[in-house]
Amino acid sequence: MSSNHDRVIIAGSGLAGLSAALRLAPVPVLLITSGRLGRSGSTCWAQGGIACAMDDGDNPEGHAADTVAAGAGLSDDRVAKRVAHEAQRCIGWLWDSGVRFDLADDGRPALTREGAHQHSRILHAGGDQTGAELMRTLEAQVRTTPGITVMEDTQVVDLLVDDSGARGVVAQRGTSIFPVSARAVVLATGGAAALYASTTNPPGNWGSGLRLALRAGALLRDLEFVQFHPTALDLPGNANTGRPLPLASEAIRGEGGVLVDEAGTPVMAGVPGGDLAPRDVVARTLSRQREQGRRIFLDTRDSLGRQFLQRFPGVAGLCQAAGIDPVNQPIPVRPAAHYHMGGVQTDDHGATNVPGLWAIGEVASTGLHGANRLASNSLLEALAYAGWAAEDIRSRTGLARGTPLPPTPEHSAQLVTRSAMTGSSVLRLRHLMDTHVGVIRDRHGLEQVQAQFRALRETAEANGALAAMSEVAALIAQAALTRQESRGAHQRQEFNAPSPAWDRHQVIGKGTATAQANDSLRNESPVA
Ligand SMILES: Cc1cc2nc3c(=O)[nH]c(=O)nc-3n(C[C@H](O)[C@H](O)[C@H](O)COP(=O)(O)OP(=O)(O)OC[C@H]3O[C@@H](n4cnc5c(N)ncnc54)[C@H](O)[C@@H]3O)c2cc1C
């Protein structure tokens, strides 16, 4: 008979968490999520789709080559090939699970193109509702799969670790905090872009998983690489108050949308790749235009016209809610923090260096994205590594079948408060990230912001959201300060190009920082 320890705990219920739970079945899983199943995390908002080479003339090698080119020297070629080759299996698994992708007239999946992809290879659902379709389908499966127990509105606030590795988590629900033991723990807590006030991410995605992993002894890698999406809707009210900025998917440019200034002049003309240049290039161009006081618009009137409403119904709804008519008006857009390439360092199975601890999805750094993620590769990465981690956990723990009982929060009573994401100090921290750790950084700003984060930490309540968020923010700012070059999404004012001396990863452990050569985890040297 299995005991309550004979289970796997998964923290997070985005695509990574839900697919890992389903891939582990019938192994007993306790899925703990800070939000509501199917409604929390970035996944539900994903628009563009999932990358998979399946068009005539396309192949996984081409997909991998585009991934590595976007990664600006820090993507692992072997990882990119492995993930690209896994894509068709992932799409097949989703299809078998009931996800319905949009189909072309010939009955095959309709494929669109996004920035820096050399082929049309993005599958989508409901036009621009890919994430919502994924979550709807997988949530229904999770709720009816024997062996999966779900705890919603519950936050993992610490990991239980002993000499032999991760042994469970400390969870918080309301004002109750309680330990929950397990044979394996999977972090699927998403990214960190909500550390910025100008963000496309939901409020819970401020990098809590990075902090949990670091405290448990796991290594974090390449934290300085934050992707800024060039075309969030430019709604100053949201950016000022820290509410997420709705996204206008890159697929809109893939289908002819053009970035223009107030005078209607195309702003990407003359830049290699034009409107479909890699995201970092477009975000920097737009950011510089904005510094000069210009506003930028996404103009789809000639390319899509009324078709916009059918092809991008979600974005059309978001525009209309903001008083913008996307059929007859250019859409005001701006860069916003969108995706964290950095994360918990993992191996081919999603395993961290701490025995018993895995990390999958956006919280992980697998080597796929390098310095800049290629569009629509993150949903694919979450799916691929959920499958590989599930296999690894099953074989390493020998767990087979059972149904874990939910733990009873009443057993403990220590109070930990969590301030709201909109609290004034938290908002100040998020504006500091916008100003000093944004699209273009410089040494002075990064040094200054460290002192401000320290001051915020000193005023913060121990264990509160502000203290935790400023810890993660300080790690990202420090990594950005240490990397003395411009590469991919990390642009330093003082350096106009990548430096061969920095053709390596930056790894942080508890109290240590090391550099790693791209192709070997053993070749480490201390960072000055
Ligand atoms: C607007 C938008 C559009 C996007 N479009 C695309 C796209 O078209 N294609 C693509 O490939 N990528 C896209 N991305 C990126 C992609 O959606 C994410 O990288 C991906 O969904 C991450 O999945 P995840 O499961 O790792 O995390 P998430 O989906 O973010 O889920 C994280 C989960 O962890 C929970 N959580 C967080 N902290 C804790 C904690 N401490 N304890 C317990 N639970 C916790 C959250 O409640 C949530 O359930 C988009 C992102 C955004 C924001």
Ligand as a Chemical Component Dictionary entry (heavy atoms), coordinates in Angstrom:
data_LIG
# 
_chem_comp.id                   LIG 
_chem_comp.type                 NON-POLYMER 
_chem_comp.pdbx_formal_charge   0 
_chem_comp.three_letter_code    LIG 
# 
loop_
_chem_comp_atom.comp_id 
_chem_comp_atom.atom_id 
_chem_comp_atom.alt_atom_id 
_chem_comp_atom.type_symbol 
_chem_comp_atom.charge 
_chem_comp_atom.model_Cartn_x 
_chem_comp_atom.model_Cartn_y 
_chem_comp_atom.model_Cartn_z 
_chem_comp_atom.pdbx_ordinal 
LIG C1  C1  C 0 0.469  36.984 -23.177 1  
LIG C2  C2  C 0 1.407  35.835 -23.449 2  
LIG C3  C3  C 0 1.384  35.202 -24.690 3  
LIG C4  C4  C 0 2.256  34.135 -24.945 4  
LIG N1  N1  N 0 2.178  33.485 -26.152 5  
LIG C5  C5  C 0 2.969  32.394 -26.363 6  
LIG C6  C6  C 0 2.838  31.628 -27.561 7  
LIG O1  O1  O 0 2.000  31.907 -28.405 8  
LIG N2  N2  N 0 3.663  30.559 -27.720 9  
LIG C7  C7  C 0 4.609  30.197 -26.790 10 
LIG O2  O2  O 0 5.328  29.215 -26.992 11 
LIG N3  N3  N 0 4.727  30.906 -25.648 12 
LIG C8  C8  C 0 3.932  31.975 -25.411 13 
LIG N4  N4  N 0 4.059  32.673 -24.235 14 
LIG C9  C9  C 0 4.967  32.147 -23.202 15 
LIG C10 C10 C 0 4.309  30.905 -22.596 16 
LIG O3  O3  O 0 2.925  31.135 -22.455 17 
LIG C11 C11 C 0 4.905  30.562 -21.238 18 
LIG O4  O4  O 0 6.300  30.547 -21.295 19 
LIG C12 C12 C 0 4.426  29.174 -20.809 20 
LIG O5  O5  O 0 3.022  29.114 -20.898 21 
LIG C13 C13 C 0 4.901  28.880 -19.410 22 
LIG O6  O6  O 0 4.238  27.730 -18.947 23 
LIG P1  P1  P 0 4.543  27.226 -17.478 24 
LIG O7  O7  O 0 3.668  26.051 -17.269 25 
LIG O8  O8  O 0 5.991  27.082 -17.293 26 
LIG O9  O9  O 0 4.102  28.447 -16.528 27 
LIG P2  P2  P 0 2.735  29.237 -16.369 28 
LIG O10 O10 O 0 1.752  28.901 -17.414 29 
LIG O11 O11 O 0 3.099  30.668 -16.213 30 
LIG O12 O12 O 0 2.158  28.670 -14.995 31 
LIG C14 C14 C 0 2.799  28.900 -13.765 32 
LIG C15 C15 C 0 1.952  28.281 -12.673 33 
LIG O13 O13 O 0 2.655  28.279 -11.446 34 
LIG C16 C16 C 0 1.814  28.752 -10.398 35 
LIG N5  N5  N 0 2.732  29.234 -9.356  36 
LIG C17 C17 C 0 3.654  30.225 -9.420  37 
LIG N6  N6  N 0 4.356  30.285 -8.280  38 
LIG C18 C18 C 0 3.877  29.298 -7.475  39 
LIG C19 C19 C 0 4.212  28.840 -6.171  40 
LIG N7  N7  N 0 5.216  29.390 -5.466  41 
LIG N8  N8  N 0 3.489  27.819 -5.640  42 
LIG C20 C20 C 0 2.484  27.230 -6.346  43 
LIG N9  N9  N 0 2.143  27.618 -7.588  44 
LIG C21 C21 C 0 2.839  28.630 -8.151  45 
LIG C22 C22 C 0 0.914  29.751 -11.074 46 
LIG O14 O14 O 0 -0.276 29.970 -10.355 47 
LIG C23 C23 C 0 0.653  29.009 -12.393 48 
LIG O15 O15 O 0 -0.348 28.032 -12.192 49 
LIG C24 C24 C 0 3.193  33.728 -23.958 50 
LIG C25 C25 C 0 3.219  34.379 -22.722 51 
LIG C26 C26 C 0 2.330  35.416 -22.454 52 
LIG C27 C27 C 0 2.377  36.093 -21.118 53 
# 
loop_
_chem_comp_bond.comp_id 
_chem_comp_bond.atom_id_1 
_chem_comp_bond.atom_id_2 
_chem_comp_bond.value_order 
_chem_comp_bond.pdbx_ordinal 
LIG C1  C2  SING 1  
LIG C2  C3  SING 2  
LIG C2  C26 DOUB 3  
LIG C3  C4  DOUB 4  
LIG C4  N1  SING 5  
LIG C4  C24 SING 6  
LIG N1  C5  DOUB 7  
LIG C5  C6  SING 8  
LIG C5  C8  SING 9  
LIG C6  O1  DOUB 10 
LIG C6  N2  SING 11 
LIG N2  C7  SING 12 
LIG C7  O2  DOUB 13 
LIG C7  N3  SING 14 
LIG N3  C8  DOUB 15 
LIG C8  N4  SING 16 
LIG N4  C9  SING 17 
LIG N4  C24 SING 18 
LIG C9  C10 SING 19 
LIG C10 O3  SING 20 
LIG C10 C11 SING 21 
LIG C11 O4  SING 22 
LIG C11 C12 SING 23 
LIG C12 O5  SING 24 
LIG C12 C13 SING 25 
LIG C13 O6  SING 26 
LIG O6  P1  SING 27 
LIG P1  O7  DOUB 28 
LIG P1  O8  SING 29 
LIG P1  O9  SING 30 
LIG O9  P2  SING 31 
LIG P2  O10 DOUB 32 
LIG P2  O11 SING 33 
LIG P2  O12 SING 34 
LIG O12 C14 SING 35 
LIG C14 C15 SING 36 
LIG C15 O13 SING 37 
LIG C15 C23 SING 38 
LIG O13 C16 SING 39 
LIG C16 N5  SING 40 
LIG C16 C22 SING 41 
LIG N5  C17 SING 42 
LIG N5  C21 SING 43 
LIG C17 N6  DOUB 44 
LIG N6  C18 SING 45 
LIG C18 C19 SING 46 
LIG C18 C21 DOUB 47 
LIG C19 N7  SING 48 
LIG C19 N8  DOUB 49 
LIG N8  C20 SING 50 
LIG C20 N9  DOUB 51 
LIG N9  C21 SING 52 
LIG C22 O14 SING 53 
LIG C22 C23 SING 54 
LIG C23 O15 SING 55 
LIG C24 C25 DOUB 56 
LIG C25 C26 SING 57 
LIG C26 C27 SING 58 
# 
